[in-house]
Amino acid sequence: MNWAAINFDWNQARALLATVEEGSLSAAARALNQTQPTLGRQVAALEEELGIVLFERSGRNLLPTPAAREIAAHVRRMGEAATAISLAASGQSKSLEGVVRISATEMYGAKVMPSFVAALHESHPGIVIEIVATNALSDLRQREADIAIRNTDPKDPDMIARRLFEETGGLFATADLIRKHGPFRTVEDLRHAPFVGFASTSGVVEELRKRQVPVTEANFVASSENHLVHWEMACAGIGIGLNGADIGALADGMIPVLPEAVHFEFPVWLVAPRELKTNPRVRLVFDALIAHLSSFKSSGRAPKFARELPLDDAFDA
C-alpha cells in the first residue's frame, strides 16, 4: 500500500459523489444533511487538491465533467466498502442500547408503527426506533434501514427474511358517499362512483378492471402519490379509497365496499441484512416486530413486550 498517495479528504470525495448522483449542490446537501455553502466549499477544495475542474455550469445546471464521473465511480466503490465495514461492525455490537432504523410503507409507518414504538420503549427504553416511512424499497445494503417491512418477496440472498402473513386490501368509502352514490351491491354499481387514485391512476384502473370493476380514469376525482394523503381524502368522502383491510378497519366511519368481490392480496415480509444476525439489539427488535405485526393482523391491537424478550430463531425461520 502506497500510503503517501492517499492524501485526499473523504468528506470532499463524498461531497463529489453526492453532487454527481443527486444532480445539484442543493440536493446533495439535503442528502448529506449539510448546508449548500459547506458542500460547495468541499467540492471546491477537492478541485484545488486534484488540480482539475469537476463541474461546469450550464445556465442554472451543474454538469459533472468526464473527470468527475471517472473519479465518482472510484468513490462509489469506496462508499460501498465503507458501508460494508459499518454493517459488519454493527453486526458485532452486543449493546441493547442504540438506534434501530425500520423501513415501512407510509401507511404502516403512520398507522401501525407508533403503537410498536410505544410498547418497545416501555420495555426497552434504551433502544431508539427511527421509522423510515417510504413506499420505495429501502436499500438495506447501503444502511438506509436495519430492518424493512416489505410487500414484495425479497430476492437478495444476503438478506434474512421472514414471511409473516398475506395481507388483503380493498375498497373503502364513507357512509355519506355510499348513500349518495350507492348502494354498491355489485361491481356494476361502481361504474359511476368517484374514486381517489394514486400517482399512476392508469395502474389503479388496470388493477380494478382486472377485478371486473367497470371504471375509467374519469372516475378518479383526486389522486396523490402519498398514500397517507390518498387515505385522508378518502376519509373526507371525496371518493372511494384503497387500503389494507386491517388498517382500513381502524378508521372510524370507513366502510368496506364489496370486499368479497374486489380485493387485493400481497405478502408482508420482514427483512434484515444477514450481517446483523449477531446484533442483539436488532434481533430483539426483529423478534418484537414479528410479535407486534402478527398481533395486529389477528386483533388490531399491539402486544405488551416482556422486559427481556427472548432471542429465538426468528432470523433463521
WOHUTA-V357234 format. One record per residue. SS is DSSP state (alpha for helix, beta for strand, coil for the rest). PSI is psi as a letter, one per 20 degrees, with the letter a starting at -180 (* if undefined). Layout:
SS;PSI + SS;PSI
//
This chain:
coil;p + coil;n + alpha;h + alpha;h + alpha;i + coil;n + coil;k + coil;r + coil;p + alpha;h + alpha;h + alpha;g + alpha;h + alpha;h + alpha;g + alpha;g + alpha;g + alpha;h + alpha;g + alpha;g + alpha;h + alpha;h + coil;i + coil;r + alpha;h + alpha;g + alpha;h + alpha;h + alpha;g + alpha;g + alpha;h + coil;j + coil;l + coil;r + coil;q + alpha;g + alpha;h + alpha;g + alpha;g + alpha;h + alpha;h + alpha;g + alpha;g + alpha;h + alpha;h + alpha;g + alpha;g + alpha;h + alpha;g + alpha;i + coil;k + coil;r + coil;p + coil;h + beta;q + beta;q + beta;p + beta;n + coil;c + coil;j + beta;q + beta;o + beta;p + beta;q + coil;r + alpha;h + alpha;g + alpha;g + alpha;h + alpha;g + alpha;h + alpha;h + alpha;h + alpha;g + alpha;h + alpha;g + alpha;h + alpha;g + alpha;h + alpha;h + alpha;g + alpha;h + alpha;g + alpha;h + alpha;g + alpha;g + alpha;g + alpha;g + alpha;g + alpha;h + alpha;h + alpha;i + coil;p + coil;j + coil;q + coil;j + coil;q + beta;a + beta;p + beta;p + beta;p + beta;p + beta;p + beta;r + coil;r + alpha;g + alpha;g + alpha;g + alpha;h + alpha;h + alpha;h + coil;g + alpha;h + alpha;g + alpha;h + alpha;g + alpha;g + alpha;g + alpha;g + alpha;h + alpha;h + alpha;h + alpha;h + coil;m + coil;i + coil;i + beta;p + beta;o + beta;p + beta;p + beta;p + beta;n + beta;o + coil;q + coil;i + coil;q + coil;o + coil;q + coil;o + coil;h + coil;h + coil;j + coil;k + coil;i + coil;r + coil;h + beta;q + beta;p + beta;o + beta;q + coil;j + coil;q + coil;p + coil;p + coil;i + coil;o + coil;i + coil;j + beta;q + beta;p + beta;q + beta;o + beta;o + beta;g + beta;r + beta;p + beta;q + beta;p + beta;r + beta;a + beta;q + beta;q + beta;r + beta;r + alpha;h + alpha;g + alpha;g + alpha;g + alpha;h + alpha;h + alpha;i + coil;b + coil;q + coil;n + coil;h + coil;r + alpha;h + alpha;h + alpha;i + alpha;j + coil;h + coil;j + coil;q + coil;q + beta;q + beta;p + beta;a + coil;a + coil;g + coil;n + alpha;h + alpha;h + alpha;h + alpha;g + alpha;g + alpha;g + alpha;h + alpha;g + alpha;h + alpha;h + coil;k + coil;j + coil;o + coil;m + coil;q + coil;r + alpha;h + alpha;h + alpha;i + beta;o + beta;i + beta;r + beta;r + coil;q + coil;i + coil;p + alpha;h + alpha;g + alpha;g + alpha;g + alpha;h + alpha;h + alpha;h + alpha;g + alpha;h + coil;i + coil;j + coil;h + coil;r + beta;p + beta;r + beta;q + beta;r + beta;q + alpha;g + alpha;g + alpha;g + alpha;h + coil;i + coil;h + coil;p + coil;p + coil;i + beta;p + beta;p + beta;p + beta;o + coil;l + coil;h + coil;h + coil;h + coil;o + beta;q + beta;q + beta;p + beta;q + beta;q + beta;o + beta;q + beta;p + beta;q + beta;q + beta;q + alpha;h + alpha;h + alpha;j + alpha;h + alpha;j + coil;o + alpha;h + alpha;g + alpha;h + alpha;g + alpha;g + alpha;g + alpha;g + alpha;g + alpha;h + alpha;h + alpha;g + alpha;g + alpha;g + alpha;h + alpha;g + alpha;g + alpha;g + alpha;h + alpha;h + alpha;i + coil;j + coil;q + coil;q + coil;q + coil;p + coil;p + coil;q + coil;g + coil;n + coil;p + coil;q + coil;n + coil;b + coil;k + alpha;h + alpha;h + alpha;i + coil;*
//
